[in-house]
Amino acid sequence: MRTPPSSLRLLTGDRIAVVGGGPAGSFFAIHLLREARQVDLDLEVVIIEKRGPTDLNFDGYQCRGCNFCAGVISPRLNQVLETSGLSVPEEVIQGRIDHVWIHGRWKNFRLRVPENQRMYSVYRGSLPGKGRDSPAGFDGYLLAEAVKEGARVLHGEVETVAYSRSGKPVLTVKPGLGERFSFEASFVSFATGINAHYGVEGRSDALIASIKRLNPSFVPGRARKTLIFELDVGEGYLQHNLNREMYFIEFGSGQLAIEHTALIPKGRFLTVAMIGRCVDGAILPRDSRRLVKDFLFLPQVERILPGISAAPLGCVCAPKMAVTAASSPCGDRFALIGDAVGSRLNKDGLYSAFRTAIKLAQVVLHEGIDRQTLDRGYSKTIQWLEDDNRAGRIVYAVSRTAFAMPFLSRIVYQAFATEYKVRDEHSRPLSRMLWKIASGTADYREILKEICSWGVLGSIFAGAAVTLRNVACEAALGLKWGRYGRYPTVVPVEKREALKKEIASSLGMVLGDSLDFECMYEIKIRGSEAEIMEQLARYGQPNARFLKIRFIRMQQIKGAPNQVGSVILYKIAGVQLTAELELTRRAGSTAVLYEADDRIVDHGRLIFNISPTRDGNRKLSVYAAFNYRKGTGVANRMLWKGVRFLFPGFVHDVVWNHALCTMKEEVEWKHDHSIDCSQVKTAYLL
């Protein structure tokens, strides 16, 4: 074999071959051609894509077939795309994401996408299944953009690569129809991913073997199996249960060892991408349907997506995911990019494809194409990927431990909730760090530093103290969770005034008084106003499952439930302390106002408010406020200080959190959440 000379540069008229028409290959072609024009270099760029022209549909370039990808455009990727003039078209976007949820063992963490950022779900190829018109895919859009920049698409599969006598790489290409042919280029960029030859273990196919012959030092990165499946649930179901939201579930069960699972809405379909020991140890595709079934029947999944187990399965695949970077991925006149060289761990592989492709294009154009130059110019990006994934493994080990263990998950949630209650949205270190993990908007090394920062650790220590306090309070008050789920009820500090005005407006009153104590809570409930009002009618009734507090008896002693004039008596066992709350105002089926007498508190108010949400559900809000009794005389003041000490403000957090979660599940258990499979399947065949 002839060894190619060193100090090689691209010249006008040179041919560049890009093996693979996925995002990495398209990114490379686009930026290479753009920058070549800036330096007056005329290059011929040919993208060799194994998917044939009959599969093309987006401006002639729709890549059909299995996506091999969860399909999320992260805020960071969206930003660099826009900077590059590659804004994601409307027809490619399958769903806009406003909130990202992390499902912990104790509660869910709701993270809002910042107003100045955008997050989308897309299909890399086409919709799952057959016999339907496919929307535009992200891969097809990028490939079309590469063609607009001047690239040419050649359809066929590259089987091997070798050097010619002149030292240039020669590709053996097998077209969809016809005989194999040779294709010589001055430089080759391999953007084949790690699923180009699906089912070949260890990537030990002929193409990889031939690359190793050109560079014996080349070692492919390690990969891990994932399970990705699509459920045809219908747009209405997703709008009602997962409207502009995506979930990350960080734990499974004793029988289903999950480490990380994403639930991503895409039009009428739900994409589920799963990794974990249950997938690692499975024989795929044989065990795919069992894993899908076991996952859909998990209690935490059923709570997020009730009735989801009845959804028709659109498609299922078991692609590989790169977990380490390749070693020595360059040789004279060739280099690997995208997943073929490595990918960010678990998140935002499209961003790492963009970054490796752009860097290689710059090195090839401005520095050279011999191995030494490529190694020198491209190595920092490969090292970034390796270092970032090394930090990522630590980040995910910490996060899995924190979210999967009930007590630790509760501590993290309490730290998270405390930040939302007492800090403004720009000074929440734990929340900011969780957002970076969930969205992929930062390098793992940066996230790891934040995990170890005093800001995050301070929030965690505060959460631990609050958790111990609340656990003791629940035990003292006899509050038991049992079968009830745990849902977030905290109102962020920046939304408190708006919620207060909303509650006051519903009752036609003003809540502007400056009182000693004021608290607000809210929870989303899948139910109607009438069903929630029915639950509120149980306030003070023997059959009520909420507000069952040890030492305190609540009883309706006058009037009819939920009607003006109804009176609820509070009696504290062991002491002669009682109070009465009278329902003094009601606004149809949306709000009720209780006012307390002056036996224990002054100017006490308790308001329940029901309002619609954007997804067709309801939000139940609670507002409680009062002045502490001061008393007159030394003995009287001491008495009321003692009462205040026995019933501090945080008791309301514990009691109302438990009560709202209980009411939510009491309402939702009455509903039949099963999916209408007949309608879904009919639409599925269109």
C-alpha positions in Angstrom: 0.0 0.0 0.0 1.3 3.4 -0.9 1.6 5.8 2.0 0.1 9.2 1.2 2.4 12.2 1.5 2.2 14.6 4.4 1.4 18.4 4.4 -1.6 17.9 2.2 -4.0 20.8 1.3 -7.2 21.0 -0.6 -7.1 22.6 -4.0 -9.7 24.1 -6.3 -11.5 21.3 -8.1 -10.8 18.7 -5.4 -13.6 16.2 -4.7 -14.8 15.8 -1.1 -16.8 12.7 -0.3 -19.2 12.7 2.7 -20.3 9.2 3.6 -23.7 9.5 5.2 -26.4 12.0 4.7 -27.5 12.4 8.3 -27.1 15.6 10.3 -23.3 15.3 10.8 -22.7 14.8 7.1 -25.0 17.6 6.1 -23.5 20.0 8.7 -20.0 19.2 7.4 -21.0 19.8 3.7 -22.9 23.0 4.5 -20.1 24.7 6.4 -17.3 23.4 4.2 -18.9 24.8 1.1 -19.8 28.1 2.8 -16.3 28.7 4.0 -14.7 27.5 0.8 -16.5 30.3 -1.1 -15.1 32.8 1.4 -11.6 31.8 0.4 -12.3 31.4 -3.3 -11.9 27.7 -3.3 -14.1 25.7 -5.7 -14.8 22.2 -4.3 -16.9 19.4 -5.4 -18.8 17.9 -2.4 -20.6 14.6 -2.9 -22.8 13.1 -0.1 -23.1 9.4 -0.5 -26.4 8.4 1.2 -27.7 4.8 1.2 -31.3 5.8 1.3 -32.5 6.0 -2.3 -34.2 8.7 -4.2 -37.6 7.1 -3.9 -37.4 7.8 -0.2 -36.9 11.5 -0.6 -39.6 14.0 0.0 -38.4 17.3 1.6 -37.5 19.5 -1.4 -36.7 16.1 -2.8 -34.8 15.0 0.3 -37.0 13.2 2.9 -35.0 10.5 4.7 -37.5 7.8 5.5 -37.3 4.8 7.8 -36.2 4.2 11.4 -35.2 7.4 13.2 -32.6 5.8 15.5 -33.0 9.0 17.6 -35.2 10.5 20.3 -35.5 13.6 18.1 -35.1 16.6 20.3 -33.7 20.0 19.2 -32.2 21.4 22.4 -32.1 25.1 23.1 -28.3 25.1 22.6 -28.6 23.3 19.3 -31.4 25.6 18.2 -29.3 28.6 19.0 -26.3 27.4 17.0 -28.5 26.5 14.1 -30.1 29.9 14.0 -26.6 31.5 14.2 -25.7 29.3 11.1 -28.9 30.4 9.3 -30.5 27.0 9.7 -33.6 27.8 11.6 -35.8 24.7 11.9 -38.8 25.1 9.5 -42.4 24.9 10.8 -43.1 21.7 8.8 -40.2 19.9 10.5 -41.3 20.8 14.0 -43.5 18.1 15.5 -43.9 19.7 19.0 -42.9 22.7 20.9 -41.6 22.2 24.4 -42.5 24.7 27.1 -41.7 22.6 30.2 -39.4 19.7 31.0 -40.2 17.4 33.9 -37.8 15.2 35.8 -39.7 12.4 37.5 -38.1 11.6 40.8 -39.0 8.9 43.3 -40.7 11.4 45.6 -42.1 14.1 43.3 -41.8 15.6 39.8 -39.6 18.6 39.1 -41.1 21.0 36.6 -38.6 23.1 34.7 -39.7 25.9 32.4 -37.9 26.5 29.1 -36.6 30.1 29.4 -38.5 32.7 27.4 -35.5 33.5 25.2 -34.9 29.8 24.3 -36.6 27.3 22.1 -36.9 23.5 22.4 -38.6 21.3 19.7 -39.3 17.7 19.0 -38.7 16.5 15.4 -38.5 13.3 13.4 -35.1 12.6 12.1 -36.6 10.5 9.3 -40.3 9.8 8.8 -43.2 8.9 11.0 -43.3 5.3 12.2 -45.3 2.8 10.3 -46.3 2.6 6.6 -48.9 3.7 4.2 -49.1 7.4 5.4 -47.9 10.7 4.1 -44.8 11.5 6.1 -44.0 15.1 7.3 -40.7 16.7 6.7 -37.9 15.2 8.7 -34.9 17.0 10.2 -32.4 14.9 8.3 -34.1 15.6 5.0 -34.2 19.3 5.7 -30.5 19.5 6.4 -29.7 17.4 3.4 -31.7 19.7 1.2 -29.8 22.7 2.7 -26.5 21.0 1.8 -27.7 20.6 -1.8 -28.7 24.3 -1.9 -25.1 25.1 -0.8 -23.8 23.1 -3.8 -23.4 19.5 -2.6 -24.5 16.6 -4.8 -26.2 13.5 -3.4 -25.1 10.1 -4.7 -27.3 7.2 -3.6 -25.6 4.0 -2.6 -23.9 2.3 0.3 -20.2 2.6 0.9 -18.8 -0.9 1.6 -15.0 -0.3 1.9 -12.4 2.3 1.5 -8.7 2.0 0.4 -5.9 4.2 -0.9 -5.3 4.5 -4.6 -1.8 4.6 -6.1 -1.9 8.3 -5.9 -2.6 8.2 -2.2 -6.2 9.2 -2.4 -9.0 7.3 -0.8 -11.2 5.2 -3.1 -14.6 4.1 -1.9 -16.4 1.0 -3.1 -20.1 1.9 -3.5 -23.0 -0.4 -3.9 -26.0 1.4 -5.4 -29.6 0.4 -4.8 -29.7 -0.9 -8.4 -26.8 -1.8 -10.6 -23.2 -2.9 -10.2 -20.7 -1.8 -7.6 -18.4 1.0 -8.6 -15.4 2.9 -7.3 -15.4 6.5 -6.2 -12.1 8.4 -5.7 -12.0 11.6 -3.6 -9.3 14.0 -2.3 -10.8 13.8 1.2 -13.5 11.6 2.9 -15.6 12.5 5.9 -17.2 9.4 7.4 -20.6 10.4 9.0 -22.0 6.9 9.1 -23.2 7.0 12.7 -23.1 3.8 14.7 -26.3 2.4 13.4 -25.5 2.5 9.7 -25.1 -1.3 9.7 -27.9 -2.1 12.2 -27.5 -5.5 13.9 -23.7 -5.8 13.4 -22.2 -6.1 16.9 -19.2 -4.0 17.7 -19.3 -2.1 14.5 -17.0 -4.8 13.0 -18.4 -4.5 9.5 -16.4 -4.3 6.3 -16.3 -0.5 6.2 -15.0 -0.2 9.7 -12.4 -2.9 9.0 -11.2 -1.1 6.0 -10.8 2.2 7.9 -8.7 0.3 10.5 -6.5 -0.9 7.7 -5.9 2.7 6.6 -5.2 3.7 10.2 -4.3 0.7 12.5 -4.5 3.0 15.5 -8.2 3.7 15.0 -10.4 2.2 17.7 -14.2 2.7 17.5 -15.9 4.1 20.6 -18.0 1.9 22.8 -21.7 1.8 22.3 -24.7 0.9 24.4 -28.1 -0.4 23.4 -31.2 1.8 23.7 -34.9 1.0 23.2 -36.9 3.5 21.3 -40.6 3.0 20.5 -43.5 5.1 19.1 -47.0 5.0 20.5 -49.9 6.2 18.3 -52.0 8.0 21.1 -53.6 10.8 19.1 -53.1 14.6 19.4 -56.1 15.0 21.8 -54.6 12.6 24.3 -51.2 14.2 24.2 -52.7 17.7 24.5 -54.7 16.6 27.5 -51.8 14.8 29.3 -48.5 16.1 27.9 -49.3 19.5 26.4 -46.0 21.1 25.2 -44.1 19.1 27.8 -41.6 16.3 27.9 -40.7 14.0 30.7 -37.5 12.3 31.9 -38.2 9.3 34.2 -35.1 8.4 36.3 -36.2 5.1 37.8 -38.2 2.0 37.0 -39.0 -0.9 39.4 -37.4 -4.0 40.9 -38.3 -5.9 37.7 -37.5 -3.1 35.2 -34.1 -1.5 35.9 -34.3 1.9 34.1 -31.7 4.5 34.3 -33.1 7.2 32.0 -36.2 7.4 29.9 -37.5 10.3 27.8 -41.2 10.8 26.9 -41.4 13.1 23.9 -44.6 14.2 22.2 -44.6 14.5 18.4 -47.8 15.5 16.9 -50.1 12.5 17.4 -47.3 10.2 18.4 -45.3 9.7 21.7 -41.7 8.8 21.4 -40.2 6.8 24.3 -36.4 6.5 24.5 -35.1 4.2 27.2 -31.8 3.1 28.6 -30.9 1.0 31.6 -29.8 -2.4 32.7 -33.1 -3.9 31.5 -32.2 -2.9 28.0 -28.5 -3.8 28.3 -29.4 -7.4 29.3 -32.3 -7.9 26.9 -32.1 -9.9 23.6 -33.4 -7.4 21.1 -35.6 -7.3 19.1 -37.0 -10.5 20.7 -37.6 -8.9 24.1 -38.7 -5.5 22.8 -42.5 -6.0 23.3 -42.0 -7.3 26.8 -40.0 -4.3 27.8 -42.5 -1.9 26.2 -45.3 -3.6 28.1 -43.5 -3.6 31.4 -42.7 0.1 31.0 -46.2 1.2 30.2 -47.6 -0.6 33.3 -45.2 1.2 35.7 -47.2 3.2 38.3 -45.2 6.4 37.6 -46.0 6.1 33.9 -49.6 5.5 34.5 -49.8 8.6 36.7 -48.2 10.8 34.0 -50.1 9.2 31.1 -53.2 7.4 32.4 -54.5 4.6 30.2 -51.3 4.7 28.0 -50.9 0.9 28.1 -53.8 0.6 25.6 -52.1 2.7 23.0 -51.2 1.0 19.7 -47.5 0.5 19.1 -46.4 2.4 16.0 -42.8 1.1 15.8 -40.0 -0.1 17.9 -36.2 -0.2 17.4 -33.1 -0.9 19.4 -30.4 1.4 18.1 -26.9 1.8 19.7 -25.8 4.9 21.5 -22.2 6.0 21.6 -20.9 6.2 25.2 -17.2 6.9 24.5 -15.3 8.7 21.8 -13.3 6.9 19.1 -9.5 6.8 19.4 -7.4 8.1 16.5 -10.4 8.8 14.2 -8.2 10.5 11.5 -5.9 9.4 8.8 -4.4 10.9 5.7 -7.3 12.4 3.7 -10.1 11.1 5.9 -11.7 11.6 9.4 -14.8 10.5 11.2 -17.5 12.9 12.6 -20.9 12.7 14.4 -21.9 9.5 16.2 -19.2 7.6 14.3 -16.6 9.5 16.3 -18.7 9.8 19.5 -21.7 11.5 21.0 -22.6 13.4 24.2 -23.8 11.0 26.8 -27.6 10.5 26.8 -28.4 14.0 25.7 -28.1 16.2 22.6 -26.2 14.0 20.3 -27.2 16.3 17.5 -25.2 19.1 19.1 -22.1 17.0 19.3 -22.6 16.0 15.6 -22.8 19.7 14.8 -19.7 20.5 16.8 -17.5 17.7 15.4 -18.7 18.5 11.8 -18.0 22.2 12.0 -14.6 21.7 13.5 -13.5 19.2 11.0 -14.7 21.4 8.1 -12.6 24.3 9.5 -9.5 22.1 9.9 -9.8 20.5 6.5 -10.2 23.9 4.8 -7.8 26.1 6.7 -5.1 23.7 8.0 -4.7 20.6 5.9 -5.9 17.0 5.3 -2.9 14.9 6.2 -3.2 12.8 9.4 -0.7 14.9 11.5 -2.6 18.1 10.7 -6.0 16.6 11.3 -4.9 15.0 14.6 -3.5 18.4 15.7 -6.5 20.5 14.7 -9.3 18.0 15.4 -8.0 16.4 18.6 -9.2 19.1 20.9 -12.8 18.5 19.8 -12.5 14.8 20.3 -10.9 15.4 23.7 -13.7 17.7 24.6 -16.2 14.9 23.8 -14.3 12.4 25.9 -13.8 14.7 28.9 -17.4 15.8 28.7 -18.7 12.2 28.7 -16.3 11.3 31.6 -17.9 14.1 33.6 -21.3 13.0 32.3 -21.0 9.6 33.8 -20.4 11.1 37.2 -23.3 13.5 36.7 -25.7 10.7 35.8 -24.5 8.5 38.6 -25.2 11.3 41.1 -28.6 12.2 39.5 -29.8 8.6 39.4 -28.9 8.1 43.0 -30.7 11.3 44.0 -33.9 10.7 42.0 -34.2 6.9 42.4 -33.9 6.7 46.2 -37.1 7.9 47.9 -35.6 9.9 50.8 -32.9 11.5 48.7 -35.4 12.3 46.0 -37.5 14.0 48.7 -34.6 16.1 49.9 -33.8 17.2 46.4 -37.4 18.1 45.7 -37.7 20.1 49.0 -34.5 21.9 48.0 -36.0 22.6 44.6 -39.3 23.8 46.1 -37.7 26.0 48.7 -35.7 27.8 46.0 -39.0 28.4 44.1 -40.7 29.7 47.2 -38.1 32.1 48.6 -35.8 33.0 45.6 -36.4 34.9 42.4 -36.0 33.0 39.2 -32.5 34.3 38.5 -31.0 33.1 41.8 -31.9 29.4 42.0 -28.7 27.4 41.6 -30.2 23.9 42.0 -33.0 24.7 39.6 -30.5 26.1 37.1 -28.3 23.0 37.4 -31.3 20.6 37.0 -32.4 22.5 33.9 -28.9 22.1 32.3 -29.1 18.3 33.0 -32.6 17.9 31.6 -32.2 20.1 28.5 -28.6 19.4 27.5 -27.8 23.1 27.3 -24.4 22.9 29.0 -21.3 20.7 29.0 -21.3 18.0 31.7 -18.1 19.4 33.1 -19.9 22.7 33.8 -22.8 20.8 35.4 -20.4 18.8 37.6 -18.8 22.0 38.8 -22.2 23.4 39.7 -23.2 20.2 41.6 -20.1 20.7 43.8 -20.7 24.5 44.1 -21.7 26.1 47.4 -24.9 27.4 45.9 -26.2 24.0 45.0 -24.9 22.3 48.1 -26.4 25.0 50.3 -29.8 24.4 48.6 -29.4 20.6 49.2 -28.6 21.2 52.9 -31.6 23.4 53.2 -33.7 20.8 51.5 -32.5 18.1 53.9 -33.4 20.3 56.9 -36.9 21.0 55.5 -37.4 17.3 54.7 -36.5 16.1 58.2 -38.8 18.8 59.6 -41.7 17.8 57.3 -41.3 14.1 57.9 -41.5 14.7 61.6 -44.5 17.0 61.1 -46.3 14.4 59.0 -45.7 11.8 61.7 -47.0 14.1 64.4 -50.1 15.0 62.4 -50.8 11.4 61.3 -50.6 12.1 57.6 -50.1 9.0 55.6 -49.4 8.9 51.8 -50.4 5.3 51.2 -51.6 4.9 47.6 -51.7 8.6 46.9 -49.2 10.1 44.4 -47.0 13.0 45.3 -47.3 16.0 43.0 -45.7 19.5 43.1 -47.9 22.2 44.7 -45.4 25.0 45.2 -46.2 28.5 43.7 -43.0 30.2 42.5 -42.4 33.5 44.2 -42.6 35.5 40.9 -46.1 34.1 40.3 -47.6 34.7 43.7 -48.9 38.1 43.1 -50.5 37.1 39.8 -52.1 34.1 41.4 -53.4 36.2 44.3 -55.0 38.7 41.9 -56.5 35.8 39.9 -58.1 34.3 43.1 -59.3 37.7 44.2 -60.8 38.5 40.8 -62.8 35.3 40.7 -64.5 36.4 43.9 -64.8 40.0 43.0 -62.8 41.2 45.9 -59.4 42.6 46.9 -56.7 40.6 48.8 -54.4 43.5 49.4 -54.3 43.3 53.2 -50.8 43.0 54.8 -51.3 40.0 57.1 -48.9 38.1 59.4 -49.2 34.8 57.5 -50.0 34.1 53.8 -49.6 31.0 51.8 -50.6 29.8 48.4 -50.6 26.3 46.7 -51.8 25.0 43.4 -52.1 21.6 41.6 -53.3 20.5 38.2 -56.2 18.0 38.2 -57.5 16.1 35.3 -61.2 16.7 36.0 -64.1 19.1 35.7 -65.0 22.0 37.9 -68.0 20.1 39.1 -65.9 17.1 40.1 -63.4 19.3 42.0 -66.2 21.1 43.7 -67.6 17.7 44.7 -64.4 17.0 46.5 -64.4 20.4 48.2 -68.0 19.6 49.4 -66.4 16.9 51.6 -64.5 19.5 53.6 -65.6 18.8 57.2 -67.4 15.6 56.3 -66.8 12.2 57.8 -66.0 10.7 54.4 -63.4 13.2 53.5 -60.0 11.7 52.7 -58.1 14.9 52.9 -57.3 17.1 55.9 -57.4 14.1 58.3 -55.2 15.5 61.0 -54.4 14.0 64.3 -55.4 16.2 67.3 -57.7 18.3 65.1 -61.3 17.5 64.4 -63.0 19.2 61.5 -66.8 19.0 61.3 -69.5 20.8 59.4 -71.9 22.1 62.0 -74.2 24.4 59.9 -75.6 24.8 56.4 -75.0 22.7 53.3 -71.7 21.7 51.8 -70.2 24.3 49.5 -73.1 26.7 50.1 -73.0 30.2 51.7 -73.7 29.9 55.4 -71.9 26.5 55.7 -69.8 26.5 58.9 -66.8 24.2 59.6 -65.8 23.7 63.2 -62.1 23.2 64.1 -61.5 21.6 67.5 -58.1 20.9 68.9 -58.0 17.8 71.1 -56.6 18.2 74.6 -57.1 22.0 74.8 -60.0 24.2 74.9 -59.3 25.8 71.5 -61.9 26.0 68.8 -62.4 28.0 65.6 -65.2 28.3 63.1 -64.8 28.9 59.3 -67.9 30.2 57.6 -68.4 30.0 53.8 -69.3 33.6 53.1 -68.9 33.9 49.4 -69.1 31.6 46.4 -68.5 32.3 42.7 -70.4 29.6 40.8 -68.3 26.5 40.3 -64.9 28.3 40.4 -64.3 29.7 43.9 -65.4 29.6 47.5 -64.3 31.9 50.4 -64.2 30.8 54.1 -63.7 33.4 56.8 -62.5 32.5 60.3 -63.9 33.8 63.5 -61.5 35.5 65.9 -61.1 32.8 68.5 -57.6 31.7 67.2 -56.7 34.1 64.4 -57.7 37.5 63.2 -59.0 38.2 59.7 -58.5 34.6 58.7 -59.4 33.7 55.1 -59.3 30.4 53.3 -60.1 30.4 49.5 -60.4 27.5 47.1 -60.1 28.6 43.4 -60.6 26.5 40.3 -59.4 27.7 36.9 -58.9 26.1 33.5 -55.4 25.2 32.1 -54.2 25.4 28.5 -54.5 21.6 28.1 -58.2 21.4 29.0 -57.7 20.4 32.6 -58.2 22.4 35.8 -55.9 24.0 38.4 -57.0 24.0 42.0 -55.5 26.8 44.0 -55.6 27.3 47.8 -55.0 30.7 49.5 -54.8 31.0 53.3 -54.0 34.1 55.2 -54.5 35.5 58.7 -53.1 37.6 61.6 -51.8 35.8 64.7 -53.7 36.6 67.9 -51.6 38.8 70.2 -53.6 38.8 73.3 -53.6 41.4 76.1 -51.8 41.0 79.4 -48.7 38.9 80.1 -50.4 35.6 80.6 -52.6 36.0 77.5 -49.6 37.0 75.3 -47.7 33.9 76.5 -50.7 31.7 75.7 -50.9 32.9 72.1 -47.2 32.7 71.6 -47.4 29.1 72.7 -50.2 28.5 70.1 -48.1 30.1 67.4 -45.1 27.9 68.4 -47.2 24.7 68.3 -48.6 25.6 64.8 -45.9 27.3 62.9 -46.4 28.4 59.3 -44.6 25.4 57.7 -47.4 23.1 59.0 -49.6 24.6 56.3 -47.1 23.5 53.7 -47.2 19.9 54.9 -51.0 19.8 55.4 -52.1 21.4 52.2 -49.5 19.5 50.1 -51.0 16.3 51.3 -54.5 17.5 51.0 -54.2 18.7 47.4 -52.4 15.5 46.3 -55.2 13.5 47.9 -57.9 15.5 46.2 -56.2 15.2 42.8 -56.1 11.5 42.9 -59.7 11.2 44.3 -60.9 13.1 41.3 -58.8 11.4 38.7 -59.5 7.8 39.9 -63.1 8.3 38.8 -62.1 8.8 35.2 -61.7 6.2 32.5 -58.4 7.3 30.9 -58.2 4.5 28.4 -57.4 5.4 24.9 -60.0 4.9 22.2 -58.0 2.4 20.2 -60.6 2.1 17.4 -60.4 5.8 16.5 -56.6 5.8 16.9 -56.1 2.8 14.7 -58.4 4.1 12.0 -56.4 7.3 11.8 -53.2 5.3 12.0 -53.9 3.7 8.7 -54.7 6.9 6.8 
